[in-house]
Every structure is written in C-alpha cells, then in structure tokens.
C-alpha cells in the first residue's frame, strides 16, 4: 500500500515537473527566435548603412522593393537589395546574400514591408523647403518605413503559447553621402 502511494505521488510530481520543463524550453526557443529576428534586422540596417556610406548614387525601383546602390567610382559593381516574396537579398558582383536563409537562421523567418514599399527615398526640395518622395531617381536619403521580420507562421507550440514572433524596424533613415577624400 505504501509503495503504491509513493508511486502515485512520484507520478503526480513528475507530470508537474515535465510541464515546467516544457514551458521553460518553449520560453527559451521563443527568446532565441526573437533574438534571431533582432539580429537579422540589425544586420540588414548595418549593411545598408555601410553600403550607403560611400555611395555615389542610389536608385529605388520595383515599387520600392529594389534598391540599387552605385558605389564610389563604381568599384566592385553595383549593390542591389531586393525584396522578393518573403526573402531580402543583397547582390554584388555575382555574390548574393539572402538575409533570412534557412541555413543561417532557424526557424525560418520572413522579411516583409507592410504597406508595399521596403525602400523610400527623399531629397531636398528647394521650392517647398522640405523633402519629397523620390522613385527611380537619386535620393539623398533612404528610408525603411516598415521593415518587419516575422516568424514563418508554422503554427508551432511556441506560436500557440507565446504568439507569433514579429520584430519591426520603423522609420530608419540613412543618409546617402559621396565618398570624402581626407588629405
């Protein structure tokens, strides 16, 4: 009788402990996913900032989903950022980097720009003393109005318990400057 009672108590405790362990693991996975989303978003912004730092010009096309950067003196070829579906790529000289590549980032993350355009451009408007939106021209500033990195909607246990992960960068403005020669 004592043995059966002890086994019943151990069984109840083990069910409670296993649910605590499961919640802890799911919480860690959710945090890792959020960390991956933030890292991916910051990598995109950092690469853009470096590429625009010494660019001679830039062109926004494809409804704001393609940004072509012409580096100073054309060295190394043009740099092209393209949002295609849920993938954001950076191409230069035959080399393509997919930011949300499943080999590098797990679980699968999607890049989106709610509202349609990923890239907007602005330049000085001397008539109205302000800035104006530019498409297919040479902007002085590149704006990422709503870059969003989100989970792929896999309906995982994590998504059910913690909600679908979503990390957004809103209104990042990067200034386009020509290369400065220091003497």
PyMOL commands that set and color helices and strands:
alter all, ss='L'
color gray80, all
select helices_A, chain A and resi 2-53+62-64+72-74+157-162
alter helices_A, ss='H'
color red, helices_A
select strands_A, chain A and resi 55-61+66-71+79-84+87-92+95-98+109-113+120-125+130-134+141-151+166-175
alter strands_A, ss='S'
color yellow, strands_A
deselect
rebuild
show_as cartoon
